[in-house]
Amino acid sequence: MDWAERIGANLAEVERRIRAACDRVGRDPAEVMIVAVTKTHPPAAVEAAVACGLRVFGENRVQEARAKIPLCPGSARWHLIGHLQTNKVREAVGLFEMIQSVDSLKVALEIQRRAEQAGRRMPVLLEVNVAGESSKFGYAPDRLLEELGALNGLSRLEIQGLMTVPPWSPDPERVRPYFRRLRELKLACEERLGVPLPHLSMGMSGDFEVAVEEGATMVRLGTVLFGPRASAVRSGAGDGAEAGD
Ligand SMILES: *Cc1c(COP(=O)(O)O)cnc(C)c1O
């Protein structure tokens, strides 16, 4: 398989669809960043994606990122998009430019501690489980608002916005209410904090156009760029999960 050829053609089509979605709602396509999700794919795929102009990559497991990132071009920047266990925080702080999946005060406190040791600030998104699915990680909206003050008090965390993985549906219109809810929750957080939060990370291969219409500033795209993943490589806990090891 020729990664560069595949990714180049797919990216052109994705960019066209993002522009069209922006046009429908009067947004500037420059506000929408593609996070290319490379889980299960080899460094050669990242290299080809970088050659196509992609710069920001998402991995959902620290263990996989640890092996992959050193083999990828240095210009690639990495976001963690899967659940983070406290015992992997130290490593995550060393590997990732942003952690999109902060889902508890416990993990935030550990990020604070490890970022301080590393002498850095860590940009983060707060992951929200907007539909209250028991199979998924993420804050319940009420709980997020309760803990927001404590999270915001952590000097080494730079809270840049919210992220969600909504329920899957073959009809992206059915997912729209969840994206809308995340946007409204971001407004509520901004009101509490008294500062704007720049990012809404929402939208995957099946529903990114609807997410863009609802205000996404980051869309996390795997399949639509790289093709289907070998399902055998996925953990049984689901795509968003960090396997316990
Ligand atoms: C795998 C994954 C994606 C990308 O999924 P696709 O449907 O392949 O685009 C996005 N976000 C998270 C959290 C993921 O785990």
The ligand as an ORCA input file, in Angstrom:
! r2SCAN-3c Opt
* xyz 0 1
  C      -9.987      6.200     17.166
  C     -10.429      7.506     17.657
  C     -10.785      8.534     16.765
  C     -10.812      8.360     15.258
  O     -11.802      7.483     14.842
  P     -12.222      7.328     13.292
  O     -13.635      6.964     13.342
  O     -11.343      6.274     12.731
  O     -11.989      8.662     12.651
  C     -11.165      9.737     17.304
  N     -11.188      9.957     18.638
  C     -10.825      9.005     19.521
  C     -10.877      9.303     20.977
  C     -10.442      7.758     19.063
  O     -10.095      6.811     19.958
*
